[in-house]
Amino acid sequence: MLRKHLLTSILALFALSACETKPKQLPLVGTWELISATTTENDSTFSTFDASHKMIKLINDSHFAFLNHKLNTAKDSSSEFSAGGGKYTLVDSVYTEHLDYFNDKAWENNKFEFVVKIANDTLIQKGIEKVDKLGIDHIIIEKYKRVTE
């Protein structure tokens, strides 16, 4: 009888030790609308948010995409639209975008590393945008609100 209880206890310990708790991932998956954006370049910080545009970022389990267009333009105005996307990784709060697609080909095949934080329905990402062939090297902070419908 004692042996049976001992065996049951050992099996229970093995079962509990197999139930490893994963670190909680940030709830990035969803649709996000840009609500503010700043850039810091050469010790100068300025807003890059343009209220005449609407931008959303879509994030699923493995990919991201962003769509940006100017509001109130002629129906045939394709120059007022940009879009891109690719795969991403998330390790703790380090979110890295691998830009595989973009309407400006000079930005493609670059990776951008951000630290992300989610507070209630707001996603904040801060990191360096660097594209050597374009001479771009600055810090950006973007804030997004979760889109709910």
Backbone as CSV, one residue per row, in Angstrom:
resi,resn,N_x,N_y,N_z,CA_x,CA_y,CA_z,C_x,C_y,C_z
1,MET,0.833,-1.192,0.000,0.000,0.000,0.000,0.873,1.249,0.000
2,LEU,1.908,1.243,0.837,2.826,2.375,0.907,3.532,2.558,-0.433
3,ARG,3.876,1.429,-1.052,4.530,1.477,-2.353,3.619,2.112,-3.405
4,LYS,2.343,1.777,-3.365,1.388,2.308,-4.322,1.255,3.825,-4.165
5,HIS,1.207,4.323,-2.904,1.110,5.758,-2.640,2.390,6.465,-3.077
6,LEU,3.528,5.839,-2.847,4.805,6.411,-3.244,4.883,6.523,-4.766
7,LEU,4.474,5.464,-5.450,4.482,5.474,-6.911,3.520,6.544,-7.455
8,THR,2.350,6.673,-6.849,1.382,7.689,-7.262,1.944,9.085,-7.042
9,SER,2.619,9.302,-5.923,3.220,10.606,-5.622,4.328,10.949,-6.615
10,ILE,5.158,9.976,-6.956,6.239,10.208,-7.919,5.664,10.555,-9.285
11,LEU,4.634,9.821,-9.709,3.995,10.117,-10.993,3.366,11.505,-10.990
12,ALA,2.773,11.884,-9.874,2.175,13.218,-9.771,3.255,14.301,-9.874
13,LEU,4.405,14.089,-9.247,5.513,15.048,-9.337,6.021,15.174,-10.771
14,PHE,6.150,14.065,-11.467,6.567,14.106,-12.866,5.549,14.881,-13.710
15,ALA,4.285,14.638,-13.455,3.242,15.317,-14.216,3.280,16.818,-13.960
16,LEU,3.463,17.224,-12.723,3.539,18.649,-12.389,4.780,19.307,-12.970
17,SER,5.899,18.610,-12.934,7.124,19.197,-13.481,7.061,19.314,-14.995
18,ALA,6.240,18.499,-15.641,6.082,18.576,-17.095,5.213,19.764,-17.492
19,CYS,4.423,20.262,-16.555,3.558,21.411,-16.827,4.340,22.704,-16.623
20,GLU,5.231,22.958,-17.544,6.069,24.139,-17.475,5.237,25.353,-17.842
21,THR,5.372,26.434,-17.108,4.653,27.648,-17.465,5.531,28.469,-18.400
22,LYS,4.940,28.839,-19.535,5.657,29.649,-20.504,5.597,31.103,-20.058
23,PRO,6.662,31.871,-20.373,6.566,33.296,-20.066,5.443,33.918,-20.898
24,LYS,4.716,34.808,-20.291,3.576,35.412,-20.960,4.059,36.322,-22.088
25,GLN,3.573,36.051,-23.293,3.918,36.874,-24.447,2.994,38.096,-24.495
26,LEU,3.514,39.181,-25.044,2.696,40.356,-25.235,1.580,40.055,-26.225
27,PRO,0.398,40.572,-26.005,-0.724,40.317,-26.919,-0.654,41.213,-28.165
28,LEU,0.348,40.985,-29.000,0.566,41.809,-30.201,-0.431,41.526,-31.313
29,VAL,-0.903,40.300,-31.393,-1.762,39.911,-32.503,-3.008,40.788,-32.519
30,GLY,-3.271,41.366,-33.689,-4.440,42.214,-33.827,-4.227,43.286,-34.869
31,THR,-5.143,44.242,-34.876,-5.082,45.389,-35.773,-4.870,46.628,-34.926
32,TRP,-3.919,47.458,-35.344,-3.507,48.635,-34.582,-3.538,49.871,-35.482
33,GLU,-4.019,50.995,-34.951,-4.036,52.247,-35.709,-3.025,53.218,-35.099
34,LEU,-2.191,53.795,-35.953,-1.172,54.747,-35.504,-1.835,56.001,-34.958
35,ILE,-1.436,56.410,-33.734,-2.003,57.616,-33.124,-0.948,58.683,-32.853
36,SER,0.336,58.304,-32.853,1.399,59.302,-32.733,2.712,58.681,-33.173
37,ALA,3.621,59.552,-33.626,4.930,59.082,-34.078,5.926,60.221,-33.940
38,THR,7.101,59.902,-33.380,8.183,60.880,-33.281,9.468,60.258,-33.791
39,THR,10.347,61.122,-34.247,11.663,60.719,-34.722,12.705,61.557,-34.001
40,THR,13.798,60.916,-33.599,14.929,61.626,-33.021,16.120,61.424,-33.937
41,GLU,16.666,62.555,-34.372,17.782,62.546,-35.308,18.715,63.687,-34.935
42,ASN,19.995,63.389,-34.753,20.982,64.418,-34.407,20.543,65.273,-33.225
43,ASP,20.150,64.652,-32.146,19.718,65.328,-30.909,18.484,66.215,-31.083
44,SER,17.725,65.998,-32.119,16.510,66.762,-32.351,15.349,65.778,-32.473
45,THR,14.283,66.025,-31.716,13.101,65.167,-31.750,11.938,65.957,-32.342
46,PHE,11.223,65.329,-33.274,10.104,66.003,-33.914,9.014,64.989,-34.235
47,SER,7.784,65.490,-34.346,6.651,64.625,-34.660,6.656,64.293,-36.146
48,THR,6.400,63.033,-36.451,6.245,62.612,-37.843,4.813,62.137,-38.098
49,PHE,3.959,62.340,-37.110,2.563,61.948,-37.254,1.857,62.978,-38.120
50,ASP,1.085,62.504,-39.071,0.353,63.370,-39.988,-1.120,62.980,-39.921
51,ALA,-1.932,63.846,-39.322,-3.353,63.537,-39.133,-4.118,63.454,-40.449
52,SER,-3.500,63.903,-41.555,-4.170,63.787,-42.853,-3.994,62.390,-43.453
53,HIS,-3.275,61.513,-42.733,-3.072,60.128,-43.158,-3.662,59.182,-42.115
54,LYS,-4.005,58.002,-42.556,-4.424,56.939,-41.632,-3.522,55.752,-41.888
55,MET,-2.975,55.198,-40.803,-2.101,54.034,-40.924,-2.562,52.968,-39.946
56,ILE,-2.637,51.739,-40.445,-2.903,50.610,-39.559,-1.778,49.595,-39.705
57,LYS,-1.556,48.859,-38.632,-0.604,47.754,-38.629,-1.382,46.506,-38.249
58,LEU,-1.211,45.458,-39.049,-1.870,44.177,-38.812,-0.795,43.184,-38.383
59,ILE,-1.035,42.489,-37.283,-0.057,41.524,-36.777,-0.779,40.206,-36.518
60,ASN,-0.241,39.123,-37.135,-0.759,37.792,-36.806,0.343,37.030,-36.081
61,ASP,0.262,35.724,-36.032,1.241,34.950,-35.260,2.651,34.984,-35.839
62,SER,2.803,35.275,-37.121,4.135,35.218,-37.724,4.494,36.416,-38.601
63,HIS,3.511,37.172,-39.046,3.752,38.264,-39.983,3.108,39.571,-39.516
64,PHE,3.629,40.656,-40.077,3.046,41.969,-39.856,2.857,42.616,-41.221
65,ALA,1.963,43.587,-41.288,1.789,44.398,-42.488,1.308,45.765,-42.041
66,PHE,1.677,46.781,-42.800,1.156,48.110,-42.513,0.643,48.730,-43.800
67,LEU,-0.406,49.507,-43.642,-1.073,50.183,-44.753,-1.233,51.640,-44.347
68,ASN,-0.836,52.545,-45.225,-0.874,53.962,-44.909,-1.424,54.697,-46.136
69,HIS,-2.455,55.506,-45.926,-2.960,56.285,-47.046,-3.420,57.656,-46.580
70,LYS,-3.379,58.571,-47.513,-3.832,59.924,-47.236,-5.349,59.942,-47.307
71,LEU,-5.953,60.602,-46.352,-7.403,60.756,-46.335,-7.793,61.867,-47.313
72,ASN,-8.971,61.821,-47.825,-9.517,62.879,-48.675,-8.659,63.180,-49.895
73,THR,-8.321,62.160,-50.669,-7.594,62.363,-51.915,-8.455,61.912,-53.080
74,ALA,-8.014,62.259,-54.258,-8.729,61.810,-55.455,-8.716,60.285,-55.495
75,LYS,-9.714,59.708,-56.087,-9.845,58.255,-56.103,-8.708,57.554,-56.841
76,ASP,-8.052,58.238,-57.758,-6.974,57.618,-58.529,-5.584,57.970,-58.003
77,SER,-5.488,58.485,-56.797,-4.213,58.953,-56.264,-3.441,57.830,-55.580
78,SER,-2.670,57.072,-56.362,-1.898,55.968,-55.792,-0.630,56.451,-55.109
79,SER,-0.188,57.682,-55.393,1.039,58.187,-54.769,0.845,58.508,-53.296
80,GLU,-0.376,58.505,-52.851,-0.675,58.813,-51.453,-0.903,57.542,-50.635
81,PHE,-0.321,56.426,-51.087,-0.509,55.143,-50.416,0.836,54.437,-50.278
82,SER,1.080,53.867,-49.107,2.268,53.030,-48.931,1.873,51.799,-48.129
83,ALA,2.603,50.720,-48.372,2.315,49.470,-47.679,3.569,48.624,-47.634
84,GLY,3.662,47.812,-46.597,4.782,46.902,-46.483,4.478,45.820,-45.478
85,GLY,5.408,44.884,-45.362,5.213,43.815,-44.395,6.272,42.750,-44.522
86,GLY,6.130,41.749,-43.687,7.060,40.635,-43.678,6.897,39.832,-42.402
87,LYS,7.910,39.048,-42.112,7.909,38.249,-40.883,8.408,39.101,-39.725
88,TYR,8.077,38.658,-38.519,8.607,39.317,-37.327,8.941,38.260,-36.288
89,THR,9.764,38.664,-35.331,10.026,37.833,-34.163,9.739,38.676,-32.927
90,LEU,9.375,37.997,-31.854,9.147,38.647,-30.575,9.809,37.803,-29.503
91,VAL,10.815,38.362,-28.845,11.502,37.707,-27.746,11.414,38.646,-26.561
92,ASP,10.665,38.218,-25.548,10.346,39.087,-24.413,9.689,40.348,-24.961
93,SER,10.315,41.514,-24.800,9.722,42.747,-25.325,10.465,43.262,-26.558
94,VAL,11.342,42.437,-27.125,12.089,42.839,-28.323,11.367,42.307,-29.560
95,TYR,10.823,43.242,-30.309,10.032,42.958,-31.506,10.885,43.353,-32.712
96,THR,11.172,42.388,-33.599,12.023,42.650,-34.759,11.231,42.397,-36.036
97,GLU,11.098,43.437,-36.833,10.414,43.330,-38.112,11.433,43.056,-39.209
98,HIS,11.141,42.094,-40.051,11.952,41.773,-41.229,11.142,42.257,-42.426
99,LEU,11.499,43.414,-42.950,10.711,44.042,-44.002,10.997,43.380,-45.343
100,ASP,10.126,42.474,-45.731,10.279,41.717,-46.976,9.607,42.412,-48.159
101,TYR,8.581,43.201,-47.878,7.802,43.851,-48.931,7.596,45.314,-48.580
102,PHE,7.778,46.195,-49.555,7.476,47.613,-49.368,7.400,48.259,-50.742
103,ASN,6.535,49.231,-50.894,6.427,49.853,-52.212,7.675,50.662,-52.572
104,ASP,8.512,51.026,-51.614,9.825,51.628,-51.884,10.854,50.509,-51.690
105,LYS,11.317,49.932,-52.795,12.187,48.752,-52.771,13.476,48.972,-51.970
106,ALA,13.941,50.215,-51.830,15.180,50.486,-51.094,15.068,50.104,-49.618
107,TRP,13.847,50.027,-49.080,13.640,49.655,-47.691,13.585,48.137,-47.483
108,GLU,13.341,47.391,-48.557,13.175,45.944,-48.425,14.461,45.250,-47.966
109,ASN,14.269,44.075,-47.383,15.366,43.220,-46.906,16.180,43.864,-45.788
110,ASN,15.522,44.690,-45.000,16.135,45.256,-43.804,15.376,44.750,-42.596
111,LYS,16.050,44.734,-41.459,15.344,44.378,-40.227,15.422,45.563,-39.286
112,PHE,14.355,45.716,-38.512,14.214,46.838,-37.604,13.841,46.290,-36.233
113,GLU,14.639,46.613,-35.241,14.445,46.078,-33.889,13.837,47.156,-32.992
114,PHE,12.789,46.771,-32.293,12.071,47.681,-31.412,11.883,47.038,-30.043
115,VAL,11.755,47.883,-29.050,11.273,47.441,-27.745,9.801,47.827,-27.721
116,VAL,8.950,46.865,-27.417,7.513,47.131,-27.417,6.951,46.999,-26.016
117,LYS,5.897,47.767,-25.807,5.193,47.743,-24.526,3.714,47.923,-24.839
118,ILE,2.889,47.192,-24.137,1.452,47.346,-24.296,0.867,47.779,-22.966
119,ALA,0.144,48.884,-23.004,-0.545,49.398,-21.822,-2.010,49.563,-22.204
120,ASN,-2.850,48.757,-21.597,-4.283,48.716,-21.936,-4.444,48.428,-23.420
121,ASP,-4.983,49.383,-24.194,-5.191,49.154,-25.622,-4.180,49.919,-26.480
122,THR,-3.033,50.279,-25.887,-2.014,51.050,-26.596,-0.728,50.251,-26.736
123,LEU,-0.233,50.190,-27.960,1.044,49.555,-28.275,2.064,50.662,-28.517
124,ILE,3.182,50.602,-27.820,4.261,51.573,-28.005,5.482,50.805,-28.476
125,GLN,6.053,51.256,-29.586,7.275,50.625,-30.076,8.331,51.701,-30.281
126,LYS,9.536,51.383,-29.787,10.647,52.327,-29.876,11.865,51.578,-30.393
127,GLY,12.528,52.154,-31.377,13.712,51.507,-31.915,14.405,52.351,-32.963
128,ILE,15.381,51.746,-33.593,16.194,52.440,-34.585,15.782,51.990,-35.980
129,GLU,15.525,52.968,-36.820,15.339,52.713,-38.246,16.648,53.085,-38.918
130,LYS,17.276,52.093,-39.533,18.550,52.342,-40.196,18.534,51.645,-41.550
131,VAL,18.713,52.455,-42.599,18.799,51.950,-43.961,20.010,52.643,-44.578
132,ASP,21.146,51.939,-44.574,22.413,52.535,-45.015,22.340,53.152,-46.403
133,LYS,21.765,52.435,-47.363,21.776,52.939,-48.743,20.931,54.187,-48.938
134,LEU,20.075,54.509,-47.965,19.276,55.733,-48.034,19.787,56.815,-47.079
135,GLY,20.828,56.477,-46.286,21.343,57.434,-45.313,20.401,57.675,-44.143
136,ILE,19.547,56.703,-43.867,18.572,56.834,-42.776,19.125,56.151,-41.539
137,ASP,19.149,56.889,-40.450,19.609,56.362,-39.165,19.019,57.235,-38.072
138,HIS,17.868,56.833,-37.558,17.209,57.625,-36.521,16.411,56.716,-35.578
139,ILE,16.025,57.295,-34.470,15.209,56.596,-33.473,13.761,56.996,-33.694
140,ILE,12.882,56.011,-33.670,11.455,56.319,-33.796,10.698,55.767,-32.593
141,ILE,9.656,56.461,-32.255,8.692,55.985,-31.253,7.320,56.110,-31.898
142,GLU,6.631,54.984,-31.994,5.286,54.971,-32.562,4.310,54.440,-31.523
143,LYS,3.143,55.073,-31.479,2.079,54.621,-30.588,0.868,54.267,-31.430
144,TYR,0.297,53.107,-31.097,-0.859,52.580,-31.810,-1.969,52.277,-30.803
145,LYS,-3.212,52.472,-31.240,-4.377,52.047,-30.469,-4.930,50.792,-31.102
146,ARG,-5.306,49.833,-30.264,-5.913,48.598,-30.786,-7.249,48.948,-31.428
147,VAL,-7.492,48.421,-32.623,-8.740,48.638,-33.332,-9.709,47.558,-32.900
148,THR,-10.850,47.958,-32.424,-11.880,46.995,-32.019,-13.148,47.301,-32.790
149,GLU,-13.753,46.270,-33.282,-15.015,46.446,-34.014,-15.931,45.299,-33.738
